Amino acid sequence: MAVTHRVVRHVGVALVALASVVAAPRARAQDVGQTIAASLPRLQPRKVVPFDTGEKLTFDVRFGGLKVGSGRMEVVGMQDVRGREAWHTRFTVKGGIPFYRVNDRMESWIDTRTFESLRFVQDLEEGRRDKERTFEIYPDLATYSENGAKSTASVEDPLDDAAFMYFVRTISLEVGKTYDFNRYFRPDRNPVQIRVLRKDTINVPAGRFQTVVIQPVIKSKGIFSEKGHAEMWLTDDPRRLLVQMKTDLSIGSLSLYLRGYVPGNVAMATDDDGQAAKLP
């Protein structure tokens, strides 16, 4: 249904592109098809989201009750990825104890108009484990490649681990419900589950917040794995800021507590009428 709607919405663009093929018969059909696919998302308005370029959240990282490092979640900027405008987001956690260090980095490039992942970098350094992977994700072809290898089948409207952290900020969250999404870019890891556990009022270094607590579950390694039992505390307001997160590692519990927040330039996000999106 979503594919049909997308085709109908952009039929005008396809006709224009078809006319160019007639005018230039020597163009290769494959190249023209890729040009049409790449041009479709640019016609849509940017998604209305509660974040934008420049948003930065900083965290204290603790093992148990001991502060052992820092974390950061930020919208670094907007970049062009294969002709598509994308938010470049980065999530990092650094710290540890003398015999066990954590230095995790996840970066995602998310299409600003379709909210699909275009690129994902995952660098996990936890104890003796150190693995970095780069995924190029092609939503129009429903494929992805890992570290430059041959393309593999993906899903429609794909999202990666880091992109899901921003996606959950855009959806309704009703306590007691579990939301299943078949949007993880690696099909065998679907569905991704978002369990809405409860509401909670908590104190963190940045202040006191009313929150909604969720448990994301992705069938992959990392902080959102099934074994990690991760929980996220998001502000119970339109911003859906991450103010606390807890996850289990092999040697104990890792927790993040919000210390600082710098808002992004929300005026860059637009609604369907092209007007600036506003938060209360």
C-alpha positions as CSV (number, residue, x, y, z in Angstrom):
1,M,0.0,0.0,0.0
2,A,2.8,2.4,0.9
3,V,4.6,1.6,-2.4
4,T,1.5,2.4,-4.4
5,H,0.9,5.6,-2.6
6,R,4.5,6.7,-3.2
7,V,4.3,5.9,-6.9
8,V,1.0,7.8,-7.4
9,R,2.4,10.8,-5.4
10,H,5.4,11.1,-7.7
11,V,3.9,10.1,-11.1
12,G,4.4,13.7,-12.4
13,V,8.1,13.4,-11.8
14,A,8.3,10.1,-13.5
15,L,6.6,11.5,-16.6
16,V,9.1,14.4,-16.8
17,A,11.9,12.0,-16.5
18,L,10.4,9.8,-19.2
19,A,10.3,12.8,-21.5
20,S,14.0,13.3,-21.0
21,V,14.6,9.7,-22.0
22,V,12.8,10.3,-25.3
23,A,14.9,13.3,-25.9
24,A,18.1,11.5,-25.2
25,P,17.7,7.9,-26.5
26,R,21.3,7.0,-25.8
27,A,20.9,7.3,-22.1
28,R,21.1,3.9,-20.4
29,A,17.8,2.8,-18.9
30,Q,19.4,1.8,-15.6
31,D,21.0,5.3,-15.1
32,V,17.7,7.0,-15.9
33,G,15.8,4.7,-13.5
34,Q,18.3,5.6,-10.7
35,T,18.0,9.3,-11.5
36,I,14.2,9.1,-11.2
37,A,14.4,7.2,-7.9
38,A,16.9,9.7,-6.4
39,S,14.8,12.7,-7.4
40,L,11.5,11.5,-5.8
41,P,12.3,12.2,-2.1
42,R,13.4,15.7,-2.8
43,L,9.9,16.7,-3.8
44,Q,8.5,16.0,-0.4
45,P,8.6,18.5,2.5
46,R,10.9,17.7,5.4
47,K,9.4,15.5,8.1
48,V,8.0,17.3,11.2
49,V,10.3,16.2,14.0
50,P,11.1,17.4,17.5
51,F,14.8,17.8,16.8
52,D,17.1,19.4,14.2
53,T,20.6,20.3,13.4
54,G,22.7,21.4,16.4
55,E,20.7,19.5,19.0
56,K,23.1,18.0,21.6
57,L,22.4,16.0,24.7
58,T,25.3,15.1,27.0
59,F,25.3,12.4,29.6
60,D,27.1,11.1,32.7
61,V,27.9,7.4,32.3
62,R,27.9,5.2,35.4
63,F,28.6,1.5,36.2
64,G,26.4,0.9,39.2
65,G,26.8,4.0,41.3
66,L,30.3,4.9,40.0
67,K,30.7,7.6,37.4
68,V,33.1,6.2,34.7
69,G,32.6,8.3,31.6
70,S,30.4,10.4,29.4
71,G,28.0,10.1,26.5
72,R,26.7,12.3,23.8
73,M,23.7,12.2,21.4
74,E,23.7,14.9,18.7
75,V,22.4,16.0,15.4
76,V,25.7,16.9,13.8
77,G,24.4,18.5,10.7
78,M,22.7,17.9,7.4
79,Q,24.6,16.3,4.5
80,D,24.0,15.1,1.0
81,V,24.0,11.4,0.7
82,R,23.7,10.2,-2.9
83,G,21.6,13.3,-3.8
84,R,19.3,13.1,-0.8
85,E,19.3,15.5,2.1
86,A,20.0,13.7,5.4
87,W,20.3,14.4,9.1
88,H,23.7,13.2,10.3
89,T,23.3,11.9,13.9
90,R,25.9,10.6,16.3
91,F,25.6,8.7,19.6
92,T,28.7,7.9,21.6
93,V,29.4,6.3,25.0
94,K,32.9,6.4,26.5
95,G,34.1,5.1,29.8
96,G,34.6,2.0,31.9
97,I,36.6,0.5,34.7
98,P,40.3,-0.5,34.6
99,F,39.8,-3.9,33.1
100,Y,36.7,-3.2,31.0
101,R,36.4,-0.2,28.7
102,V,33.5,0.9,26.6
103,N,34.0,3.2,23.6
104,D,30.9,2.8,21.4
105,R,29.9,5.0,18.4
106,M,26.9,4.9,16.2
107,E,26.3,7.3,13.4
108,S,23.3,7.4,11.1
109,W,22.3,9.5,8.1
110,I,18.5,9.8,7.9
111,D,16.6,11.2,5.0
112,T,15.0,14.4,6.1
113,R,11.9,13.8,3.9
114,T,11.2,10.1,4.1
115,F,12.8,9.3,7.5
116,E,14.7,6.4,6.0
117,S,18.3,5.3,6.8
118,L,20.8,6.0,4.1
119,R,24.0,5.2,5.9
120,F,24.9,3.6,9.2
121,V,28.3,3.4,11.0
122,Q,28.7,1.2,14.0
123,D,31.9,1.0,16.0
124,L,31.6,-1.1,19.1
125,E,34.5,-1.3,21.5
126,E,33.4,-3.2,24.6
127,G,36.1,-5.0,26.7
128,R,38.1,-7.2,24.2
129,R,35.5,-6.7,21.5
130,D,36.3,-4.1,18.8
131,K,34.3,-4.1,15.6
132,E,33.6,-1.3,13.1
133,R,31.1,-1.7,10.3
134,T,29.8,0.7,7.6
135,F,26.5,0.1,6.0
136,E,25.3,1.8,2.8
137,I,21.5,1.5,2.7
138,Y,19.5,2.0,-0.5
139,P,15.8,2.5,0.3
140,D,14.7,2.8,-3.3
141,L,16.2,-0.5,-4.1
142,A,15.5,-2.2,-0.8
143,T,19.1,-3.3,-0.5
144,Y,22.1,-2.6,1.7
145,S,25.8,-3.4,1.6
146,E,28.3,-3.9,4.5
147,N,31.8,-2.6,4.3
148,G,31.6,-2.4,0.5
149,A,30.5,-6.0,0.0
150,K,27.8,-7.2,-2.4
151,S,24.4,-5.7,-1.9
152,T,21.9,-7.7,0.2
153,A,18.1,-7.5,0.4
154,S,16.7,-5.0,2.9
155,V,13.2,-3.7,3.7
156,E,10.9,-0.9,2.7
157,D,11.5,2.3,4.7
158,P,14.6,1.0,6.5
159,L,16.0,2.2,9.8
160,D,19.2,1.4,11.7
161,D,19.9,1.2,15.4
162,A,20.8,4.9,15.8
163,A,17.9,6.0,13.6
164,F,15.5,4.2,15.8
165,M,16.6,6.3,18.7
166,Y,15.3,9.3,16.9
167,F,12.3,7.5,15.3
168,V,10.8,6.7,18.8
169,R,10.7,10.4,19.5
170,T,8.3,10.9,16.6
171,I,5.6,8.3,17.5
172,S,2.8,8.1,20.0
173,L,3.7,6.1,23.1
174,E,0.8,4.6,25.1
175,V,1.7,2.9,28.4
176,G,1.0,-0.8,28.3
177,K,1.3,-1.1,24.5
178,T,4.0,-2.9,22.4
179,Y,4.7,-1.5,19.0
180,D,6.2,-3.8,16.3
181,F,8.1,-2.3,13.4
182,N,9.4,-4.3,10.4
183,R,11.7,-1.5,9.4
184,Y,15.1,-2.7,10.7
185,F,17.3,-2.6,7.6
186,R,18.5,-6.2,8.2
187,P,15.3,-8.2,7.5
188,D,16.2,-11.2,9.7
189,R,16.3,-9.0,12.7
190,N,12.7,-7.8,12.5
191,P,10.4,-7.0,14.0
192,V,11.9,-4.3,16.3
193,Q,9.7,-4.0,19.4
194,I,9.1,-0.8,21.4
195,R,7.5,-1.7,24.7
196,V,6.0,1.2,26.6
197,L,6.4,0.2,30.2
198,R,5.3,3.0,32.5
199,K,5.5,6.7,33.3
200,D,8.0,7.9,35.9
201,T,9.3,11.2,37.4
202,I,13.0,11.1,37.8
203,N,15.9,13.4,38.9
204,V,19.1,13.5,36.8
205,P,22.0,16.1,36.8
206,A,20.0,18.2,34.2
207,G,17.0,18.5,36.5
208,R,13.7,16.8,37.3
209,F,11.6,15.4,34.5
210,Q,8.3,13.6,33.9
211,T,9.1,10.7,31.6
212,V,7.7,7.8,29.7
213,V,9.8,4.6,30.0
214,I,10.2,2.4,26.9
215,Q,12.1,-0.8,26.2
216,P,13.4,-1.1,22.6
217,V,14.4,-4.6,21.5
218,I,16.4,-5.2,18.4
219,K,17.6,-8.7,17.4
220,S,21.2,-7.6,17.1
221,K,24.3,-7.1,19.2
222,G,24.8,-3.8,21.1
223,I,23.0,-1.8,23.7
224,F,19.5,-2.6,22.3
225,S,20.0,-6.3,22.0
226,E,17.6,-8.7,23.6
227,K,20.1,-9.6,26.2
228,G,20.7,-6.0,27.1
229,H,17.3,-5.3,28.6
230,A,17.8,-1.6,27.8
231,E,15.3,0.9,29.1
232,M,15.0,4.5,27.9
233,W,13.4,7.4,29.9
234,L,12.0,10.0,27.4
235,T,10.5,13.3,28.5
236,D,6.7,13.1,28.5
237,D,6.3,16.1,26.2
238,P,6.6,16.8,22.5
239,R,10.4,16.9,22.6
240,R,10.8,13.3,23.8
241,L,14.3,13.9,25.0
242,L,16.3,11.0,26.3
243,V,17.1,11.8,29.9
244,Q,18.1,8.4,31.2
245,M,19.0,5.0,29.8
246,K,20.1,1.7,31.4
247,T,21.3,-1.4,29.8
248,D,23.0,-4.6,30.9
249,L,26.5,-5.6,29.8
250,S,28.4,-8.7,30.5
251,I,30.0,-7.3,33.7
252,G,27.2,-5.2,35.0
253,S,24.7,-2.4,34.4
254,L,25.6,0.7,32.3
255,S,23.5,3.8,32.9
256,L,23.3,7.2,31.2
257,Y,22.0,10.3,33.0
258,L,21.3,13.6,31.1
259,R,23.6,16.4,32.2
260,G,23.1,19.0,29.5
261,Y,20.9,19.8,26.6
262,V,21.3,22.3,23.7
263,P,18.2,22.5,21.4
264,G,18.6,22.4,17.6
265,N,17.3,24.8,15.0
266,V,13.7,23.5,14.9
267,A,12.7,26.2,12.4
268,M,14.5,24.1,9.8
269,A,11.8,21.4,10.0
270,T,8.6,22.2,8.0
271,D,5.1,20.8,8.0
272,D,3.1,19.7,5.0
273,D,2.3,23.3,4.1
274,G,5.9,24.3,4.1
275,Q,5.5,26.3,7.3
276,A,8.0,26.2,10.2
277,A,7.2,23.5,12.7
278,K,6.9,24.8,16.3
279,L,7.1,23.2,19.7
280,P,5.3,24.4,22.8
